């Protein structure tokens, strides 16, 4: 391709990405899931996690700078819910490095997450949107950990995780 054609393709790609991100954000915002909601959700959820008997020790062992962690998690959720592209990292590697992480931890994480969503409740469809993403993430992480430990027999590890 000529350089001018390549430049046009690159610009069209950027426009497509921008439009897709704007559409995803608009869909979430229409359901009451905006930046303010994400911020409140992350703050309240991790306040609950820090007091939870099962999960608090896992986080306390790894997180020393909570304000920084919360900002990182807000960027993560904005990336997930709005396709903002602002988060970079490898959550799978971080979770695989935690010895002893198992289904009960992910179930409890989801229970706290769902309770947080119920308390904030933008709209039922907004709650469902965020809850589906959270369950998908938990399923993916648990399945990845299980496959690493058990091989392919761990590929259905997340099938019994709770739904909203």
C-alpha positions, 0 to 999 in steps of 0.5 A: 500500500502507498503511504497515503493509503496507509495513513488513511487506513490508520486514521479510519482505524483510530476513528473506528476505535474512538467511535466504539469507545464512545458507544460503549461508554454511552451505553453504560452511562445510559444505564447509570454506570458513569465515572462517578458510579465506578469510583463509588463502586470501587471505593465501597467494594474495597472497603468491604473487602478490607473487612472481610474475614476471607479476603482481607488477609490476602489483600493486606499481604499484597497492598500497602498503598491503598489509594494507589491500588484504588486508582488502579482499580478505577482505571481497570473498571473504566477500561472494562466498562467504557473500553477507555484503554487506560488500564495496562497490566496483567491481572491473570499473572497477579492472581496466579502468583497468589498461592492457595487462591481457590473457588471459595475466594472468587465466590466471596469476591463476587458476593461482596461485589454483587452486594456493593452493586445492589447497594449502589444500584444505578438501574437493574440493567446497569447492575446486570452489565457490571455484574456480568463483567465481574463474573466473567472476570472471576470466571476467567481468573479462576479458570486460568489458575485451575488450568495452570494447576490441573491442566485442561481438566480445570477448564470449567472451574468457573462454571459454578460461580454465582450469578446476580 
